[in-house]
């Protein structure tokens, strides 16, 4: 049951990230914070990586936790790169930015550290068995 919940949350978040990164920004409010979009990318991929880790941890069962961590990280980074290519080649008013990929990787890396911390907590260990 928990595995299905995490899978549903991870797929839903993936869809939200895709829509938010590929939708036109016409009419969106302008936020006057330097590099605000980088914070958004890092946050998107922090949540993305964490949700996919929780699902992969249950999917891989007794496998080493490193497999779930690696899978979540690589899936997050590859999805972020794919989105940048889609922005460049399939949208008219969005542009690819290599620094967005760096922000995505930063968010994914922080998520991995967070997931390692979560994995060290006994209550989480018991839930993810």
Protein Blocks (a to p, Z undefined) as FASTA:
>chain_A
ZZmmmmmmmmmmmmmmmmmmmpcfehiacddbehklmmmmmmmmmmmmmmmmmmmmmmnm
macfklmmmmmmmmmmmmmmmmmmmmmmmcfkbccdfklmmmmmmmmmmmmmmmmmmmmp
mklmmmmZZ
